[in-house]
Amino acid sequence: MNHYETVFILNPVLSDEQIKETVQKYEEFLVSKGAKMISKEDWGLRKLAYPIQNKKSGFYHLFEFQAPGEAIEPLELAFRRDERMMRYLTVKLDKHAIAWAEKRRNRKQEKA
């Protein structure tokens, strides 16, 4: 099982319910492919550095998970097919990135 982090940007015209539904859909998709969710973060509506599909903002979400390598390609294929998805990036984390992600999660929990 490899450690991954996926950040994706959803279309800003979606309602809160549509966003929750989309995030839930992809979380269930990963779990069905044998992934173990470590953390999910909703970064909210943010301004984009440059327009994407003539939009100047988007809803950012982050998934951190452990999954077999075969689970990534079907996930990204589903992202490409989904019209609600503006951009995505999946990164395999090395030991240093895993430690940094853990520190980030701990800092976030201390603030809450």
N, C-alpha and C positions, 0 to 999 in steps of 0.2 A: 504494500500500500504506500503510495506516494502522497506527499503533503502538497496541496494546491491552494491557491488563492485566486478567486475570480472577482473582478470588478465589472459591473455592467451599468449602462446608462439607459434608462427608460424614457420614452417620449413624455414631454412635459404636459401634454394635453390630456393625459390619463387621469381618471378620478382616483381618490384614495383607495376605493374598493378594487378597482382594476389593478392598481399597483400591488396591493396585498395579494390578490389572486395570482398575478404573474410571478411574484416572488415565491409564493407557496408552491406553484406549479413546478418551478425549477428546483426548489428544495426537495420536493417529492420525487422528481425525476432523478436527482443525484442519489437519493436514498435507495430508489429502486434499482440503481446500477451498482449498489454495494458500497456507496460512500458513507462515511461517518462525518456528520456536520460538527465542526469545532466551534465556529462562531458565525453569526450573521450581524451585519451592521447596516443600518439605514442612514445614509449620509444626507438624505433629504434633497431638496431642489437646489441645484447649484448652477451658476453661470458657467457656460462653456468657454474655453479659450478661443475657439473659432466656431462658426456656425456649422452644424451638422443637420442635413436635410432641412435647411432654412430655419432651424430652431436655434435659439441663443441660450437655452438652459435645458436641464434634464434632471431626472431623479436618479441619484447614484445609490448603488447597493454593493456590498462586499460579502462574499461567502468565503470562509476558510474551511477547508475540509480535507479529509484523507480519503483517497479513492484509488482503485486500480487504474492503471494507465489507459485501459480500453474504454473507460467511462468518459474521457474528455472529448474524444471526437464526436460521439453522438450528442453530447451537451452543446458543443459549438455548432453542430449542424442545426439543432433545434433553435439556437440563438439566431442563426442566419435566416431561418424560415419565419421567425416571429416579427411581425411588422411593428410591434410595440418596442422592440429592442433597437436602440440607436447605435451603440458601440458596446464591445465587451473585450476583456483581456483576461486570459487564464495564464497563470505563472506557476511553475513547479518551484517550490521553496527548498532551499538548501538549509543546512543546520543553522547557519547564522540568521537567515531570514525567519526561520521558525522561532528562534530565540527572540528576535526583535518583535515578531507578531505577538508573542506571549507577553512581552513587556508592555506593548501597546494595549493589549486587552486588560492587563492588570491596572495600568494607569487609568483606563476608562472606568473600571469598576470602582477604583478609589474615589474618582470624582463623583460617581453616582451615589 
